[in-house]
Amino acid sequence: MAFEIEPVGEVVELTVVRGGFDPGGTVLEMIGEDWPRLLSDLKTLLETGDVLPSA
């Protein structure tokens, strides 16, 4: 995993790059399920200072 953070005007752009995982492997499956929620929570935290409510 790699995270790239770049300034874009008054905000920043976060790019998450993932690679090197075996196709169909357990790790790839795990991050595929959990990353969308995690990144959404991170976005909300950075924008508002609060995390998303628990589902």
mmCIF file of the N, C-alpha and C atoms, coordinates in Angstrom:
data_MODEL
# 
_entry.id   MODEL 
# 
loop_
_atom_site.group_PDB 
_atom_site.id 
_atom_site.type_symbol 
_atom_site.label_atom_id 
_atom_site.label_alt_id 
_atom_site.label_comp_id 
_atom_site.label_asym_id 
_atom_site.label_entity_id 
_atom_site.label_seq_id 
_atom_site.pdbx_PDB_ins_code 
_atom_site.Cartn_x 
_atom_site.Cartn_y 
_atom_site.Cartn_z 
_atom_site.occupancy 
_atom_site.B_iso_or_equiv 
_atom_site.pdbx_formal_charge 
_atom_site.auth_seq_id 
_atom_site.auth_comp_id 
_atom_site.auth_asym_id 
_atom_site.auth_atom_id 
_atom_site.pdbx_PDB_model_num 
ATOM 1   N N  . MET A 1 1  ? 0.847   -1.168  0.000  1.00 0.00 ? 1  MET A N  1 
ATOM 2   C CA . MET A 1 1  ? 0.000   0.000   0.000  1.00 0.00 ? 1  MET A CA 1 
ATOM 3   C C  . MET A 1 1  ? 0.892   1.230   0.000  1.00 0.00 ? 1  MET A C  1 
ATOM 4   N N  . ALA A 1 2  ? 0.436   2.209   -0.728 1.00 0.00 ? 2  ALA A N  1 
ATOM 5   C CA . ALA A 1 2  ? 1.119   3.492   -0.744 1.00 0.00 ? 2  ALA A CA 1 
ATOM 6   C C  . ALA A 1 2  ? 0.060   4.581   -0.692 1.00 0.00 ? 2  ALA A C  1 
ATOM 7   N N  . PHE A 1 3  ? 0.365   5.636   0.014  1.00 0.00 ? 3  PHE A N  1 
ATOM 8   C CA . PHE A 1 3  ? -0.525  6.779   0.114  1.00 0.00 ? 3  PHE A CA 1 
ATOM 9   C C  . PHE A 1 3  ? 0.203   7.986   -0.450 1.00 0.00 ? 3  PHE A C  1 
ATOM 10  N N  . GLU A 1 4  ? -0.440  8.671   -1.366 1.00 0.00 ? 4  GLU A N  1 
ATOM 11  C CA . GLU A 1 4  ? 0.125   9.882   -1.943 1.00 0.00 ? 4  GLU A CA 1 
ATOM 12  C C  . GLU A 1 4  ? -0.783  11.043  -1.573 1.00 0.00 ? 4  GLU A C  1 
ATOM 13  N N  . ILE A 1 5  ? -0.215  12.066  -0.954 1.00 0.00 ? 5  ILE A N  1 
ATOM 14  C CA . ILE A 1 5  ? -0.978  13.238  -0.559 1.00 0.00 ? 5  ILE A CA 1 
ATOM 15  C C  . ILE A 1 5  ? -0.370  14.431  -1.276 1.00 0.00 ? 5  ILE A C  1 
ATOM 16  N N  . GLU A 1 6  ? -1.195  15.117  -2.070 1.00 0.00 ? 6  GLU A N  1 
ATOM 17  C CA . GLU A 1 6  ? -0.714  16.240  -2.851 1.00 0.00 ? 6  GLU A CA 1 
ATOM 18  C C  . GLU A 1 6  ? -1.629  17.435  -2.647 1.00 0.00 ? 6  GLU A C  1 
ATOM 19  N N  . PRO A 1 7  ? -1.045  18.648  -2.495 1.00 0.00 ? 7  PRO A N  1 
ATOM 20  C CA . PRO A 1 7  ? -1.878  19.839  -2.390 1.00 0.00 ? 7  PRO A CA 1 
ATOM 21  C C  . PRO A 1 7  ? -2.564  20.138  -3.720 1.00 0.00 ? 7  PRO A C  1 
ATOM 22  N N  . VAL A 1 8  ? -3.828  20.522  -3.626 1.00 0.00 ? 8  VAL A N  1 
ATOM 23  C CA . VAL A 1 8  ? -4.600  20.955  -4.788 1.00 0.00 ? 8  VAL A CA 1 
ATOM 24  C C  . VAL A 1 8  ? -5.330  22.221  -4.361 1.00 0.00 ? 8  VAL A C  1 
ATOM 25  N N  . GLY A 1 9  ? -4.728  23.352  -4.599 1.00 0.00 ? 9  GLY A N  1 
ATOM 26  C CA . GLY A 1 9  ? -5.307  24.607  -4.124 1.00 0.00 ? 9  GLY A CA 1 
ATOM 27  C C  . GLY A 1 9  ? -5.303  24.645  -2.609 1.00 0.00 ? 9  GLY A C  1 
ATOM 28  N N  . GLU A 1 10 ? -6.484  24.863  -2.026 1.00 0.00 ? 10 GLU A N  1 
ATOM 29  C CA . GLU A 1 10 ? -6.604  24.948  -0.564 1.00 0.00 ? 10 GLU A CA 1 
ATOM 30  C C  . GLU A 1 10 ? -6.907  23.600  0.080  1.00 0.00 ? 10 GLU A C  1 
ATOM 31  N N  . VAL A 1 11 ? -6.979  22.551  -0.700 1.00 0.00 ? 11 VAL A N  1 
ATOM 32  C CA . VAL A 1 11 ? -7.276  21.216  -0.183 1.00 0.00 ? 11 VAL A CA 1 
ATOM 33  C C  . VAL A 1 11 ? -6.154  20.267  -0.566 1.00 0.00 ? 11 VAL A C  1 
ATOM 34  N N  . VAL A 1 12 ? -6.269  19.027  -0.149 1.00 0.00 ? 12 VAL A N  1 
ATOM 35  C CA . VAL A 1 12 ? -5.290  18.014  -0.551 1.00 0.00 ? 12 VAL A CA 1 
ATOM 36  C C  . VAL A 1 12 ? -6.008  16.866  -1.229 1.00 0.00 ? 12 VAL A C  1 
ATOM 37  N N  . GLU A 1 13 ? -5.272  16.168  -2.077 1.00 0.00 ? 13 GLU A N  1 
ATOM 38  C CA . GLU A 1 13 ? -5.797  14.986  -2.742 1.00 0.00 ? 13 GLU A CA 1 
ATOM 39  C C  . GLU A 1 13 ? -5.073  13.777  -2.189 1.00 0.00 ? 13 GLU A C  1 
ATOM 40  N N  . LEU A 1 14 ? -5.838  12.792  -1.748 1.00 0.00 ? 14 LEU A N  1 
ATOM 41  C CA . LEU A 1 14 ? -5.280  11.547  -1.226 1.00 0.00 ? 14 LEU A CA 1 
ATOM 42  C C  . LEU A 1 14 ? -5.498  10.464  -2.264 1.00 0.00 ? 14 LEU A C  1 
ATOM 43  N N  . THR A 1 15 ? -4.403  9.819   -2.662 1.00 0.00 ? 15 THR A N  1 
ATOM 44  C CA . THR A 1 15 ? -4.475  8.700   -3.592 1.00 0.00 ? 15 THR A CA 1 
ATOM 45  C C  . THR A 1 15 ? -3.947  7.477   -2.876 1.00 0.00 ? 15 THR A C  1 
ATOM 46  N N  . VAL A 1 16 ? -4.722  6.405   -2.880 1.00 0.00 ? 16 VAL A N  1 
ATOM 47  C CA . VAL A 1 16 ? -4.304  5.149   -2.275 1.00 0.00 ? 16 VAL A CA 1 
ATOM 48  C C  . VAL A 1 16 ? -3.970  4.192   -3.402 1.00 0.00 ? 16 VAL A C  1 
ATOM 49  N N  . VAL A 1 17 ? -2.734  3.697   -3.387 1.00 0.00 ? 17 VAL A N  1 
ATOM 50  C CA . VAL A 1 17 ? -2.280  2.777   -4.423 1.00 0.00 ? 17 VAL A CA 1 
ATOM 51  C C  . VAL A 1 17 ? -2.027  1.431   -3.759 1.00 0.00 ? 17 VAL A C  1 
ATOM 52  N N  . ARG A 1 18 ? -2.690  0.424   -4.262 1.00 0.00 ? 18 ARG A N  1 
ATOM 53  C CA . ARG A 1 18 ? -2.468  -0.905  -3.706 1.00 0.00 ? 18 ARG A CA 1 
ATOM 54  C C  . ARG A 1 18 ? -1.977  -1.816  -4.820 1.00 0.00 ? 18 ARG A C  1 
ATOM 55  N N  . GLY A 1 19 ? -1.097  -2.721  -4.466 1.00 0.00 ? 19 GLY A N  1 
ATOM 56  C CA . GLY A 1 19 ? -0.566  -3.627  -5.468 1.00 0.00 ? 19 GLY A CA 1 
ATOM 57  C C  . GLY A 1 19 ? 0.287   -4.686  -4.809 1.00 0.00 ? 19 GLY A C  1 
ATOM 58  N N  . GLY A 1 20 ? 0.690   -5.656  -5.594 1.00 0.00 ? 20 GLY A N  1 
ATOM 59  C CA . GLY A 1 20 ? 1.539   -6.711  -5.081 1.00 0.00 ? 20 GLY A CA 1 
ATOM 60  C C  . GLY A 1 20 ? 0.802   -7.807  -4.340 1.00 0.00 ? 20 GLY A C  1 
ATOM 61  N N  . PHE A 1 21 ? -0.519  -7.830  -4.449 1.00 0.00 ? 21 PHE A N  1 
ATOM 62  C CA . PHE A 1 21 ? -1.296  -8.855  -3.769 1.00 0.00 ? 21 PHE A CA 1 
ATOM 63  C C  . PHE A 1 21 ? -1.640  -9.958  -4.763 1.00 0.00 ? 21 PHE A C  1 
ATOM 64  N N  . ASP A 1 22 ? -1.694  -11.172 -4.292 1.00 0.00 ? 22 ASP A N  1 
ATOM 65  C CA . ASP A 1 22 ? -2.051  -12.298 -5.144 1.00 0.00 ? 22 ASP A CA 1 
ATOM 66  C C  . ASP A 1 22 ? -3.509  -12.172 -5.581 1.00 0.00 ? 22 ASP A C  1 
ATOM 67  N N  . PRO A 1 23 ? -3.771  -12.284 -6.885 1.00 0.00 ? 23 PRO A N  1 
ATOM 68  C CA . PRO A 1 23 ? -5.166  -12.255 -7.347 1.00 0.00 ? 23 PRO A CA 1 
ATOM 69  C C  . PRO A 1 23 ? -5.980  -13.351 -6.656 1.00 0.00 ? 23 PRO A C  1 
ATOM 70  N N  . GLY A 1 24 ? -7.117  -12.978 -6.126 1.00 0.00 ? 24 GLY A N  1 
ATOM 71  C CA . GLY A 1 24 ? -7.968  -13.942 -5.434 1.00 0.00 ? 24 GLY A CA 1 
ATOM 72  C C  . GLY A 1 24 ? -7.483  -14.295 -4.044 1.00 0.00 ? 24 GLY A C  1 
ATOM 73  N N  . GLY A 1 25 ? -6.431  -13.616 -3.564 1.00 0.00 ? 25 GLY A N  1 
ATOM 74  C CA . GLY A 1 25 ? -5.876  -13.915 -2.248 1.00 0.00 ? 25 GLY A CA 1 
ATOM 75  C C  . GLY A 1 25 ? -6.704  -13.337 -1.119 1.00 0.00 ? 25 GLY A C  1 
ATOM 76  N N  . THR A 1 26 ? -6.456  -13.811 0.077  1.00 0.00 ? 26 THR A N  1 
ATOM 77  C CA . THR A 1 26 ? -7.195  -13.382 1.260  1.00 0.00 ? 26 THR A CA 1 
ATOM 78  C C  . THR A 1 26 ? -6.996  -11.900 1.557  1.00 0.00 ? 26 THR A C  1 
ATOM 79  N N  . VAL A 1 27 ? -5.766  -11.425 1.463  1.00 0.00 ? 27 VAL A N  1 
ATOM 80  C CA . VAL A 1 27 ? -5.491  -10.012 1.777  1.00 0.00 ? 27 VAL A CA 1 
ATOM 81  C C  . VAL A 1 27 ? -6.246  -9.102  0.825  1.00 0.00 ? 27 VAL A C  1 
ATOM 82  N N  . LEU A 1 28 ? -6.201  -9.405  -0.451 1.00 0.00 ? 28 LEU A N  1 
ATOM 83  C CA . LEU A 1 28 ? -6.908  -8.584  -1.432 1.00 0.00 ? 28 LEU A CA 1 
ATOM 84  C C  . LEU A 1 28 ? -8.408  -8.590  -1.161 1.00 0.00 ? 28 LEU A C  1 
ATOM 85  N N  . GLU A 1 29 ? -8.955  -9.736  -0.812 1.00 0.00 ? 29 GLU A N  1 
ATOM 86  C CA . GLU A 1 29 ? -10.373 -9.833  -0.491 1.00 0.00 ? 29 GLU A CA 1 
ATOM 87  C C  . GLU A 1 29 ? -10.706 -9.001  0.747  1.00 0.00 ? 29 GLU A C  1 
ATOM 88  N N  . MET A 1 30 ? -9.864  -9.059  1.771  1.00 0.00 ? 30 MET A N  1 
ATOM 89  C CA . MET A 1 30 ? -10.109 -8.325  3.015  1.00 0.00 ? 30 MET A CA 1 
ATOM 90  C C  . MET A 1 30 ? -10.085 -6.820  2.779  1.00 0.00 ? 30 MET A C  1 
ATOM 91  N N  . ILE A 1 31 ? -9.098  -6.332  2.065  1.00 0.00 ? 31 ILE A N  1 
ATOM 92  C CA . ILE A 1 31 ? -9.030  -4.886  1.864  1.00 0.00 ? 31 ILE A CA 1 
ATOM 93  C C  . ILE A 1 31 ? -10.104 -4.412  0.904  1.00 0.00 ? 31 ILE A C  1 
ATOM 94  N N  . GLY A 1 32 ? -10.518 -5.269  0.003  1.00 0.00 ? 32 GLY A N  1 
ATOM 95  C CA . GLY A 1 32 ? -11.595 -4.905  -0.911 1.00 0.00 ? 32 GLY A CA 1 
ATOM 96  C C  . GLY A 1 32 ? -12.906 -4.678  -0.183 1.00 0.00 ? 32 GLY A C  1 
ATOM 97  N N  . GLU A 1 33 ? -13.119 -5.386  0.905  1.00 0.00 ? 33 GLU A N  1 
ATOM 98  C CA . GLU A 1 33 ? -14.350 -5.248  1.677  1.00 0.00 ? 33 GLU A CA 1 
ATOM 99  C C  . GLU A 1 33 ? -14.295 -4.078  2.653  1.00 0.00 ? 33 GLU A C  1 
ATOM 100 N N  . ASP A 1 34 ? -13.154 -3.846  3.270  1.00 0.00 ? 34 ASP A N  1 
ATOM 101 C CA . ASP A 1 34 ? -13.051 -2.864  4.351  1.00 0.00 ? 34 ASP A CA 1 
ATOM 102 C C  . ASP A 1 34 ? -12.600 -1.479  3.915  1.00 0.00 ? 34 ASP A C  1 
ATOM 103 N N  . TRP A 1 35 ? -11.849 -1.371  2.831  1.00 0.00 ? 35 TRP A N  1 
ATOM 104 C CA . TRP A 1 35 ? -11.277 -0.077  2.445  1.00 0.00 ? 35 TRP A CA 1 
ATOM 105 C C  . TRP A 1 35 ? -12.299 0.981   2.081  1.00 0.00 ? 35 TRP A C  1 
ATOM 106 N N  . PRO A 1 36 ? -13.367 0.672   1.355  1.00 0.00 ? 36 PRO A N  1 
ATOM 107 C CA . PRO A 1 36 ? -14.320 1.743   1.040  1.00 0.00 ? 36 PRO A CA 1 
ATOM 108 C C  . PRO A 1 36 ? -14.861 2.433   2.295  1.00 0.00 ? 36 PRO A C  1 
ATOM 109 N N  . ARG A 1 37 ? -15.220 1.663   3.301  1.00 0.00 ? 37 ARG A N  1 
ATOM 110 C CA . ARG A 1 37 ? -15.732 2.251   4.554  1.00 0.00 ? 37 ARG A CA 1 
ATOM 111 C C  . ARG A 1 37 ? -14.638 3.036   5.272  1.00 0.00 ? 37 ARG A C  1 
ATOM 112 N N  . LEU A 1 38 ? -13.448 2.487   5.339  1.00 0.00 ? 38 LEU A N  1 
ATOM 113 C CA . LEU A 1 38 ? -12.334 3.158   6.009  1.00 0.00 ? 38 LEU A CA 1 
ATOM 114 C C  . LEU A 1 38 ? -12.005 4.482   5.334  1.00 0.00 ? 38 LEU A C  1 
ATOM 115 N N  . LEU A 1 39 ? -11.925 4.488   4.025  1.00 0.00 ? 39 LEU A N  1 
ATOM 116 C CA . LEU A 1 39 ? -11.590 5.716   3.303  1.00 0.00 ? 39 LEU A CA 1 
ATOM 117 C C  . LEU A 1 39 ? -12.709 6.746   3.409  1.00 0.00 ? 39 LEU A C  1 
ATOM 118 N N  . SER A 1 40 ? -13.953 6.295   3.412  1.00 0.00 ? 40 SER A N  1 
ATOM 119 C CA . SER A 1 40 ? -15.068 7.211   3.601  1.00 0.00 ? 40 SER A CA 1 
ATOM 120 C C  . SER A 1 40 ? -15.015 7.852   4.980  1.00 0.00 ? 40 SER A C  1 
ATOM 121 N N  . ASP A 1 41 ? -14.693 7.049   5.987  1.00 0.00 ? 41 ASP A N  1 
ATOM 122 C CA . ASP A 1 41 ? -14.555 7.551   7.353  1.00 0.00 ? 41 ASP A CA 1 
ATOM 123 C C  . ASP A 1 41 ? -13.404 8.549   7.449  1.00 0.00 ? 41 ASP A C  1 
ATOM 124 N N  . LEU A 1 42 ? -12.285 8.243   6.800  1.00 0.00 ? 42 LEU A N  1 
ATOM 125 C CA . LEU A 1 42 ? -11.129 9.151   6.804  1.00 0.00 ? 42 LEU A CA 1 
ATOM 126 C C  . LEU A 1 42 ? -11.481 10.468  6.137  1.00 0.00 ? 42 LEU A C  1 
ATOM 127 N N  . LYS A 1 43 ? -12.186 10.405  5.021  1.00 0.00 ? 43 LYS A N  1 
ATOM 128 C CA . LYS A 1 43 ? -12.599 11.619  4.312  1.00 0.00 ? 43 LYS A CA 1 
ATOM 129 C C  . LYS A 1 43 ? -13.467 12.494  5.208  1.00 0.00 ? 43 LYS A C  1 
ATOM 130 N N  . THR A 1 44 ? -14.444 11.887  5.867  1.00 0.00 ? 44 THR A N  1 
ATOM 131 C CA . THR A 1 44 ? -15.326 12.634  6.759  1.00 0.00 ? 44 THR A CA 1 
ATOM 132 C C  . THR A 1 44 ? -14.547 13.244  7.916  1.00 0.00 ? 44 THR A C  1 
ATOM 133 N N  . LEU A 1 45 ? -13.625 12.483  8.489  1.00 0.00 ? 45 LEU A N  1 
ATOM 134 C CA . LEU A 1 45 ? -12.803 12.990  9.584  1.00 0.00 ? 45 LEU A CA 1 
ATOM 135 C C  . LEU A 1 45 ? -11.982 14.199  9.142  1.00 0.00 ? 45 LEU A C  1 
ATOM 136 N N  . LEU A 1 46 ? -11.377 14.110  7.980  1.00 0.00 ? 46 LEU A N  1 
ATOM 137 C CA . LEU A 1 46 ? -10.556 15.215  7.502  1.00 0.00 ? 46 LEU A CA 1 
ATOM 138 C C  . LEU A 1 46 ? -11.388 16.447  7.170  1.00 0.00 ? 46 LEU A C  1 
ATOM 139 N N  . GLU A 1 47 ? -12.600 16.231  6.685  1.00 0.00 ? 47 GLU A N  1 
ATOM 140 C CA . GLU A 1 47 ? -13.458 17.357  6.292  1.00 0.00 ? 47 GLU A CA 1 
ATOM 141 C C  . GLU A 1 47 ? -14.169 18.002  7.475  1.00 0.00 ? 47 GLU A C  1 
ATOM 142 N N  . THR A 1 48 ? -14.534 17.193  8.478  1.00 0.00 ? 48 THR A N  1 
ATOM 143 C CA . THR A 1 48 ? -15.397 17.719  9.555  1.00 0.00 ? 48 THR A CA 1 
ATOM 144 C C  . THR A 1 48 ? -14.775 17.645  10.955 1.00 0.00 ? 48 THR A C  1 
ATOM 145 N N  . GLY A 1 49 ? -13.759 16.805  11.107 1.00 0.00 ? 49 GLY A N  1 
ATOM 146 C CA . GLY A 1 49 ? -13.182 16.610  12.431 1.00 0.00 ? 49 GLY A CA 1 
ATOM 147 C C  . GLY A 1 49 ? -13.876 15.513  13.216 1.00 0.00 ? 49 GLY A C  1 
ATOM 148 N N  . ASP A 1 50 ? -14.925 14.919  12.627 1.00 0.00 ? 50 ASP A N  1 
ATOM 149 C CA . ASP A 1 50 ? -15.664 13.829  13.273 1.00 0.00 ? 50 ASP A CA 1 
ATOM 150 C C  . ASP A 1 50 ? -15.667 12.613  12.352 1.00 0.00 ? 50 ASP A C  1 
ATOM 151 N N  . VAL A 1 51 ? -15.749 11.427  12.973 1.00 0.00 ? 51 VAL A N  1 
ATOM 152 C CA . VAL A 1 51 ? -15.858 10.198  12.183 1.00 0.00 ? 51 VAL A CA 1 
ATOM 153 C C  . VAL A 1 51 ? -17.325 9.910   11.883 1.00 0.00 ? 51 VAL A C  1 
ATOM 154 N N  . LEU A 1 52 ? -17.564 9.009   10.942 1.00 0.00 ? 52 LEU A N  1 
ATOM 155 C CA . LEU A 1 52 ? -18.932 8.607   10.632 1.00 0.00 ? 52 LEU A CA 1 
ATOM 156 C C  . LEU A 1 52 ? -19.519 7.831   11.798 1.00 0.00 ? 52 LEU A C  1 
ATOM 157 N N  . PRO A 1 53 ? -20.829 7.930   11.995 1.00 0.00 ? 53 PRO A N  1 
ATOM 158 C CA . PRO A 1 53 ? -21.447 7.107   13.051 1.00 0.00 ? 53 PRO A CA 1 
ATOM 159 C C  . PRO A 1 53 ? -21.321 5.623   12.698 1.00 0.00 ? 53 PRO A C  1 
ATOM 160 N N  . SER A 1 54 ? -21.266 4.782   13.709 1.00 0.00 ? 54 SER A N  1 
ATOM 161 C CA . SER A 1 54 ? -21.170 3.341   13.496 1.00 0.00 ? 54 SER A CA 1 
ATOM 162 C C  . SER A 1 54 ? -22.413 2.827   12.808 1.00 0.00 ? 54 SER A C  1 
ATOM 163 N N  . ALA A 1 55 ? -22.194 1.864   11.902 1.00 0.00 ? 55 ALA A N  1 
ATOM 164 C CA . ALA A 1 55 ? -23.351 1.325   11.158 1.00 0.00 ? 55 ALA A CA 1 
ATOM 165 C C  . ALA A 1 55 ? -24.040 0.252   11.966 1.00 0.00 ? 55 ALA A C  1 
# 
